[in-house]
Amino acid sequence: MTGIPTAALDEKTVVALREILDDPSLPVRTTDGPQIARLREALDHLVAVRAGATAIRSPEAGRQLLTSLAALDAELADVLRWHVTAVELLSALEPGRARNAVLGDIGRGDLVTFASAVRAWSWGAAPSLEQPLQRADGEIAVDHFPGFYNTVLAWAPGIGGLIAIPTHRQGVSWAPAGDVWVITLAGVTFHADDLILLDRDPRGAES
């Protein structure tokens, strides 16, 4: 037995994660560094077993997932903390195409996070039913390496709602900046289904 709480992770997954974290097989001589490579391999395994989808069951399931991960590696749990929060907040919103699309992707294994800050955002207008495609330029900050995630969620008054930004969409790039990572958007195309219409940051006091 591993001694790790397994309410959210089965014993086989816990053993595999322990082996990955103790002896990662990904090459460490990368521009992103050995710690990112180590965490990325662990996250790849979690995606493969759809562990991130566990949080959809209930807020308690999400908390159990973080507890299980924290017992293995505190930083791994921290990387997924906003993912669990996002699932809880999105689940509480009124159903809609954009909101349902993000939750559907999470159910299939995608990992998401929230932007810690929206430093700049501009587009002619937010996408709508009449004009479903719009291009945006912007700059946002996230706490962890953006490549860990499939989607970054960002809210600001100028955005017109909560935007789901796919990290590997054309025009999206990132670079480290002190304690955060800055994501730059250069003419990134968004569809109306990427925008959850909200007049407030869903994190409220948590943001």
C-alpha positions in Angstrom: 0.0 0.0 0.0 1.2 3.5 -0.7 -0.3 5.2 2.3 -1.8 7.9 -0.1 -5.5 8.7 0.2 -7.1 7.0 -2.8 -10.7 8.3 -2.6 -10.1 10.2 -5.8 -7.2 8.2 -7.3 -7.1 4.5 -7.6 -4.1 2.6 -6.2 -2.6 1.9 -9.7 -2.7 5.6 -10.6 -1.0 6.6 -7.3 1.8 4.0 -7.8 2.3 5.3 -11.4 2.4 8.9 -10.3 4.9 8.1 -7.6 7.2 6.4 -10.1 6.9 9.3 -12.5 7.6 12.0 -9.9 10.5 10.0 -8.4 12.1 9.1 -11.8 10.6 11.0 -14.7 11.4 9.7 -18.2 10.9 12.9 -20.1 14.1 14.7 -21.2 15.2 17.2 -18.6 17.3 19.3 -21.0 14.4 21.4 -22.2 14.0 25.1 -22.3 11.2 24.8 -19.7 13.4 23.1 -17.2 13.4 19.7 -15.4 10.7 20.5 -12.8 8.2 21.5 -15.5 9.1 18.3 -17.5 8.6 16.3 -14.3 5.2 17.8 -13.6 4.1 17.7 -17.2 4.7 13.9 -17.4 2.7 13.5 -14.2 -0.1 15.6 -15.6 0.0 13.7 -18.9 -0.7 10.5 -16.9 -3.6 12.2 -15.0 -5.1 13.3 -18.4 -4.7 9.8 -19.7 -6.8 8.4 -16.8 -9.1 11.4 -16.9 -8.4 12.2 -13.2 -9.3 15.9 -13.8 -12.8 14.9 -14.6 -13.2 13.5 -11.1 -13.9 17.0 -9.9 -17.1 17.1 -11.9 -18.8 14.6 -9.6 -19.0 17.1 -6.7 -17.0 19.8 -4.9 -16.1 17.1 -2.3 -14.7 14.9 -5.1 -12.5 17.8 -6.3 -11.2 18.4 -2.8 -10.4 14.7 -2.4 -8.5 14.8 -5.6 -6.4 17.7 -4.4 -5.8 16.0 -1.0 -4.6 12.8 -2.8 -2.3 14.8 -5.1 -0.9 16.9 -2.2 0.1 13.7 -0.4 2.2 12.9 -3.5 3.5 16.3 -4.5 2.5 19.7 -3.2 3.3 21.5 -6.4 1.4 19.0 -8.5 -1.7 19.7 -6.3 -1.1 23.4 -6.6 -1.0 23.2 -10.4 -4.5 21.7 -10.4 -6.0 23.8 -7.6 -7.6 26.3 -10.1 -8.8 23.4 -12.3 -10.8 22.1 -9.4 -12.1 25.6 -8.6 -13.1 26.1 -12.2 -15.1 22.9 -12.3 -17.0 23.9 -9.2 -17.7 27.4 -10.4 -18.7 26.4 -14.0 -21.0 23.7 -12.6 -22.9 26.3 -10.6 -23.5 28.5 -13.7 -26.6 28.4 -15.8 -26.2 25.8 -18.6 -25.2 27.3 -22.0 -23.2 26.3 -25.1 -20.0 27.9 -24.0 -20.1 26.7 -20.4 -21.2 23.2 -21.4 -18.4 23.0 -24.0 -15.7 23.7 -21.3 -17.2 21.2 -18.9 -17.5 18.7 -21.7 -13.9 19.0 -22.5 -13.0 18.6 -18.8 -15.1 15.5 -18.8 -13.0 14.1 -21.6 -9.8 14.8 -19.6 -8.8 18.4 -20.4 -7.2 20.6 -17.7 -8.0 24.2 -17.2 -6.9 27.1 -15.1 -7.8 30.7 -14.4 -5.8 33.7 -15.4 -4.4 35.5 -12.3 -4.6 38.8 -14.1 -5.8 40.3 -17.4 -3.2 42.9 -18.3 -4.6 43.9 -21.7 -7.4 42.9 -23.9 -8.8 44.4 -27.1 -11.2 43.4 -29.9 -13.7 45.3 -31.9 -16.6 43.6 -30.2 -17.2 40.3 -28.3 -18.4 37.5 -30.5 -22.1 37.2 -30.7 -24.8 35.2 -32.5 -24.8 37.9 -35.3 -21.0 37.9 -35.5 -19.8 34.6 -34.0 -16.1 35.1 -34.9 -13.9 37.8 -33.5 -10.1 38.3 -33.2 -8.5 39.5 -30.0 -5.1 40.8 -28.9 -4.2 40.7 -25.2 -1.9 39.8 -22.4 -2.8 37.7 -19.4 -0.9 36.2 -16.5 -1.1 32.7 -15.1 0.5 31.2 -12.0 1.9 28.1 -13.6 3.4 27.0 -17.0 0.6 27.4 -19.5 1.5 24.2 -21.3 0.2 22.3 -18.4 -3.4 23.2 -19.4 -5.6 22.9 -22.4 -7.6 26.0 -21.6 -7.1 29.2 -19.6 -10.2 31.0 -18.4 -10.1 34.8 -18.1 -12.6 37.5 -17.1 -12.4 41.2 -17.3 -15.0 43.9 -18.0 -13.5 44.6 -21.4 -13.8 41.0 -22.5 -17.6 40.8 -22.2 -17.6 37.6 -20.2 -15.5 34.6 -19.2 -13.4 33.7 -22.2 -12.0 30.2 -22.7 -8.6 30.5 -24.3 -7.2 27.3 -25.8 -3.5 27.4 -25.0 -2.4 25.9 -28.4 -4.6 28.0 -30.6 -2.8 30.0 -33.4 -1.6 33.3 -32.1 -1.1 32.2 -28.5 2.4 32.3 -27.0 3.9 32.6 -23.5 7.0 33.4 -21.6 8.1 33.4 -17.9 8.0 36.8 -16.1 9.2 36.6 -12.6 6.8 34.4 -10.5 4.2 34.2 -13.2 3.9 33.3 -16.9 2.6 35.9 -19.4 0.4 34.7 -22.2 0.3 36.9 -25.3 -2.6 36.8 -27.7 -1.9 38.2 -31.2 -4.9 38.2 -33.4 -6.4 35.1 -31.8 -9.7 34.0 -33.3 -12.5 33.2 -30.9 -16.0 31.9 -31.5 -19.1 32.8 -29.6 -19.0 29.4 -28.1 -15.7 30.3 -26.4 -17.3 33.1 -24.4 -19.4 32.5 -21.3 -21.6 35.6 -20.8 -21.0 36.9 -17.3 -21.0 40.4 -15.9 -18.8 39.5 -13.0 -15.7 37.4 -12.2 -17.1 34.0 -11.1 -14.3 33.6 -8.6 -15.6 36.6 -6.6 -13.5 37.0 -3.4 -11.3 34.0 -4.5 -9.7 36.0 -7.4 
